[in-house]
């Protein structure tokens, strides 16, 4: 097997990156790892149960696959920067389980940080069962009353100044401590007006909010369409398809797809030729 040692012997400047399920010096090293498995192992499924109806479940996106891919890219870039500065290559290992455990515990370790623990861990605001988009009179809206300025502004635009007298909601810490009750209170208020009316009022008051899209309505989002996020391209086998722009903006070297996704086996001969293997030689 060609590992880092063999490559480093040929070129000490090489950066050898590997993405694995689990750190290779631990007892799980040889276990298979998939997104669902790692979500459960790192605590996401249990947190979903605690913050919801008590039923453990997986997040409906491949969050582990995507987050670990980003960590891998960042680690490679950091190793390349180190090589630029020192001339030294190295091996970089990015294990999925440890990466996701770091992501989850960064939010939820809480009182378990201390020895002995001061609480059972968990970020109360994130775990509040009522932490969800709010129903309006005719739809839903995502609203975040986070700091004291937002709360005071919301009291004014909603005409509920009497709620400002409740000592449980007077500070950000209090609203976090009584997160479930606070969300229930906001739910009652936001249900009294329509989405468009609330959107205008929240915009004027500079209170953070966003639409609650589904997979069809997001395609019509005015911001995404204004910035050219969606495109259209012709694919030789699939016909006209919707494409997504690279989300980052680059002033000098904006990346973009150079060609359509390849067909099955489209580049087989080209790749085999690059490594010196002719098609007629494959039977051996």
C-alpha positions as CSV (number, residue, x, y, z in Angstrom):
1,X,0.0,0.0,0.0
2,X,1.3,3.4,-0.9
3,X,1.1,5.4,2.3
4,X,2.6,8.7,3.4
5,X,6.1,7.2,4.2
6,X,6.5,6.0,0.6
7,X,5.5,9.4,-0.9
8,X,7.6,11.4,1.6
9,X,10.6,9.3,0.7
10,X,10.1,10.3,-2.9
11,X,9.4,14.0,-2.1
12,X,9.6,15.3,1.5
13,X,7.6,18.4,0.4
14,X,4.5,16.3,-0.4
15,X,1.2,17.0,1.6
16,X,-0.5,13.7,2.0
17,X,-4.1,14.1,3.2
18,X,-6.5,11.4,4.2
19,X,-10.1,11.5,5.2
20,X,-11.1,8.5,7.3
21,X,-14.1,7.5,9.5
22,X,-12.2,7.4,12.8
23,X,-8.7,8.3,13.9
24,X,-6.3,5.6,12.9
25,X,-4.7,5.2,16.3
26,X,-8.0,4.4,18.1
27,X,-10.1,1.2,18.6
28,X,-12.6,2.3,15.9
29,X,-10.0,2.7,13.2
30,X,-11.2,-0.1,11.0
31,X,-14.9,0.5,11.4
32,X,-16.9,1.7,8.4
33,X,-18.3,5.2,8.7
34,X,-21.3,6.8,7.0
35,X,-23.0,10.1,7.7
36,X,-25.9,8.5,9.6
37,X,-23.6,6.5,11.8
38,X,-21.4,9.5,12.7
39,X,-24.4,11.7,13.4
40,X,-25.5,9.2,16.0
41,X,-22.1,8.6,17.5
42,X,-21.3,12.3,17.9
43,X,-24.6,13.1,19.7
44,X,-26.7,14.8,17.0
45,X,-29.4,12.1,17.1
46,X,-29.7,12.4,20.9
47,X,-29.8,16.2,20.7
48,X,-32.6,15.9,18.0
49,X,-34.6,13.8,20.5
50,X,-34.0,16.2,23.4
51,X,-35.0,19.2,21.5
52,X,-38.0,17.6,19.8
53,X,-40.6,14.9,20.5
54,X,-38.2,12.5,22.3
55,X,-37.6,10.5,19.1
56,X,-34.0,10.3,18.0
57,X,-33.4,11.0,14.4
58,X,-30.7,12.1,11.9
59,X,-30.5,15.6,10.5
60,X,-32.1,15.6,7.0
61,X,-28.9,16.7,5.4
62,X,-25.6,14.9,5.0
63,X,-24.0,17.2,7.5
64,X,-21.1,15.0,8.5
65,X,-20.0,14.3,5.0
66,X,-20.2,18.0,4.1
67,X,-18.6,19.4,7.3
68,X,-15.7,16.9,7.2
69,X,-15.1,17.7,3.5
70,X,-14.8,21.4,4.4
71,X,-12.4,20.5,7.3
72,X,-10.3,18.4,4.9
73,X,-10.0,21.3,2.4
74,X,-9.0,23.7,5.2
75,X,-6.5,21.3,6.6
76,X,-4.9,20.8,3.2
77,X,-4.7,24.5,2.6
78,X,-3.1,25.0,6.1
79,X,-0.6,22.3,5.4
80,X,0.3,23.9,2.0
81,X,0.8,27.2,3.8
82,X,3.1,25.5,6.3
83,X,5.1,24.1,3.4
84,X,5.3,27.5,1.7
85,X,6.8,28.9,4.9
86,X,9.1,26.0,5.9
87,X,9.5,23.8,2.9
88,X,8.3,20.9,4.9
89,X,5.5,18.5,3.8
90,X,3.5,16.4,6.1
91,X,0.6,13.9,6.6
92,X,-2.8,15.3,7.5
93,X,-5.5,13.0,8.8
94,X,-9.1,14.3,9.1
95,X,-11.3,11.7,10.9
96,X,-15.1,12.1,10.5
97,X,-16.0,11.1,14.0
98,X,-13.6,13.4,15.8
99,X,-14.4,16.3,13.5
100,X,-18.1,16.0,14.2
101,X,-17.6,15.5,17.9
102,X,-15.6,18.7,18.0
103,X,-18.4,20.5,16.1
104,X,-21.2,19.3,18.4
105,X,-19.3,19.7,21.7
106,X,-18.2,23.2,20.8
107,X,-21.9,24.1,21.3
108,X,-23.1,21.7,23.9
109,X,-20.3,20.7,26.2
110,X,-21.4,23.4,28.7
111,X,-21.0,22.5,32.3
112,X,-19.4,19.2,31.4
113,X,-16.3,21.3,30.7
114,X,-15.7,21.5,34.4
115,X,-14.4,18.7,36.7
116,X,-16.6,18.0,38.5
117,X,-19.4,18.9,36.0
118,X,-21.6,21.9,37.0
119,X,-24.5,20.7,34.8
120,X,-25.5,18.0,32.3
121,X,-24.2,19.9,29.3
122,X,-26.3,21.3,26.4
123,X,-26.9,24.8,25.2
124,X,-30.4,25.6,26.5
125,X,-31.3,28.0,23.7
126,X,-30.5,25.5,21.0
127,X,-32.3,22.7,22.7
128,X,-35.5,24.5,23.5
129,X,-38.3,22.3,21.9
130,X,-40.0,25.5,20.7
131,X,-36.9,26.7,18.8
132,X,-38.5,26.5,15.4
133,X,-40.0,28.8,12.7
134,X,-43.0,30.6,14.0
135,X,-46.5,30.3,12.5
136,X,-47.9,33.6,11.4
137,X,-51.6,34.2,10.5
138,X,-51.0,32.9,7.0
139,X,-47.6,31.1,6.9
140,X,-44.3,30.8,8.8
141,X,-41.4,33.1,9.5
142,X,-38.0,32.6,11.1
143,X,-37.4,35.3,13.7
144,X,-34.5,35.6,16.2
145,X,-35.0,37.9,19.2
146,X,-31.4,37.5,20.4
147,X,-30.1,40.5,22.3
148,X,-31.8,43.1,24.5
149,X,-32.1,45.6,21.7
150,X,-34.0,43.1,19.6
151,X,-36.4,42.4,22.5
152,X,-37.1,46.0,23.2
153,X,-37.7,46.7,19.5
154,X,-40.0,43.7,19.2
155,X,-42.1,44.9,22.2
156,X,-42.6,48.2,20.4
157,X,-43.5,46.9,16.9
158,X,-45.8,44.2,18.3
159,X,-47.6,46.5,20.7
160,X,-46.8,44.1,23.6
161,X,-44.9,46.5,26.0
162,X,-46.5,44.7,29.0
163,X,-44.3,41.7,28.3
164,X,-41.3,43.9,29.1
165,X,-42.3,43.8,32.7
166,X,-41.7,40.1,33.0
167,X,-38.4,39.7,34.8
168,X,-37.8,36.3,33.2
169,X,-37.4,38.0,29.8
170,X,-35.6,41.2,30.9
171,X,-32.1,39.9,29.9
172,X,-30.6,37.7,27.3
173,X,-29.5,35.2,30.0
174,X,-33.1,35.1,31.4
175,X,-34.6,34.5,27.9
176,X,-32.1,31.7,27.4
177,X,-32.9,30.2,30.8
178,X,-36.6,30.3,30.1
179,X,-36.3,29.5,26.4
180,X,-39.3,27.3,26.1
181,X,-41.6,29.8,27.8
182,X,-40.1,32.7,25.8
183,X,-40.7,30.8,22.5
184,X,-44.3,30.0,23.5
185,X,-44.8,33.7,24.2
186,X,-43.4,34.8,20.8
187,X,-45.5,32.2,19.1
188,X,-48.7,33.6,20.5
189,X,-47.7,37.2,19.4
190,X,-46.5,36.3,15.9
191,X,-49.6,34.3,15.1
192,X,-51.7,37.5,15.2
193,X,-50.4,39.0,11.9
194,X,-49.6,37.8,8.4
195,X,-46.1,37.0,7.1
196,X,-45.9,40.1,4.9
197,X,-47.0,42.4,7.6
198,X,-44.5,41.0,10.1
199,X,-41.7,41.1,7.5
200,X,-42.2,44.8,6.9
201,X,-42.4,45.6,10.7
202,X,-39.3,43.5,11.5
203,X,-37.4,45.1,8.7
204,X,-38.2,48.6,9.9
205,X,-37.2,47.6,13.5
206,X,-33.9,45.9,12.3
207,X,-34.9,42.7,14.0
208,X,-33.3,39.5,12.5
209,X,-35.7,37.4,10.5
210,X,-35.8,35.3,7.3
211,X,-38.4,33.5,5.2
212,X,-39.1,29.8,5.9
213,X,-38.5,28.2,2.5
214,X,-39.3,24.7,1.2
215,X,-37.4,23.1,-1.6
216,X,-39.6,24.7,-4.3
217,X,-40.0,28.2,-2.8
218,X,-36.3,28.7,-2.3
219,X,-35.9,28.5,-6.1
220,X,-37.9,31.7,-6.3
221,X,-36.1,33.5,-3.5
222,X,-35.5,37.1,-4.6
223,X,-32.1,37.4,-3.1
224,X,-30.7,34.2,-4.6
225,X,-32.1,35.2,-8.0
226,X,-30.7,38.7,-7.8
227,X,-27.2,37.5,-7.1
228,X,-27.4,34.9,-9.9
229,X,-27.2,31.9,-7.6
230,X,-29.2,29.8,-10.0
231,X,-28.3,29.1,-13.6
232,X,-29.3,26.8,-16.4
233,X,-27.0,24.6,-18.5
234,X,-27.4,22.0,-21.2
235,X,-26.3,18.5,-20.3
236,X,-25.6,16.0,-23.2
237,X,-27.6,13.2,-21.6
238,X,-30.0,15.0,-19.1
239,X,-31.0,18.0,-21.2
240,X,-31.6,21.3,-19.6
241,X,-30.7,21.3,-16.0
242,X,-30.6,23.8,-13.1
243,X,-27.2,24.7,-11.8
244,X,-26.0,26.3,-8.7
245,X,-23.3,29.0,-8.7
246,X,-20.2,28.6,-6.5
247,X,-21.5,30.5,-3.4
248,X,-18.3,32.4,-2.7
249,X,-17.4,35.6,-4.5
250,X,-13.8,36.1,-5.8
251,X,-12.6,39.4,-7.1
252,X,-9.9,37.9,-9.3
253,X,-10.4,34.2,-9.9
254,X,-14.1,33.4,-9.6
255,X,-14.4,29.6,-9.9
256,X,-17.1,28.1,-12.1
257,X,-17.9,24.8,-13.7
258,X,-15.8,24.3,-16.9
259,X,-18.0,21.6,-18.4
260,X,-21.0,19.4,-17.6
261,X,-20.8,16.5,-15.2
262,X,-19.1,13.6,-17.1
263,X,-21.1,10.6,-18.4
264,X,-20.4,7.2,-17.1
265,X,-17.1,6.1,-18.5
266,X,-16.7,9.2,-20.6
267,X,-13.0,9.7,-19.6
268,X,-12.0,6.0,-19.2
269,X,-9.7,5.9,-22.2
270,X,-8.2,9.3,-21.5
271,X,-7.3,8.4,-17.9
272,X,-6.0,4.9,-18.8
273,X,-3.7,6.5,-21.4
274,X,-2.4,9.0,-18.8
275,X,-1.1,6.1,-16.7
276,X,0.3,4.2,-19.6
277,X,-2.4,1.6,-19.8
278,X,-4.0,0.8,-23.2
279,X,-7.5,-0.6,-23.3
280,X,-6.3,-3.8,-24.8
281,X,-4.1,-4.4,-21.8
282,X,-6.9,-4.5,-19.2
283,X,-7.6,-8.2,-19.4
284,X,-4.3,-9.2,-17.7
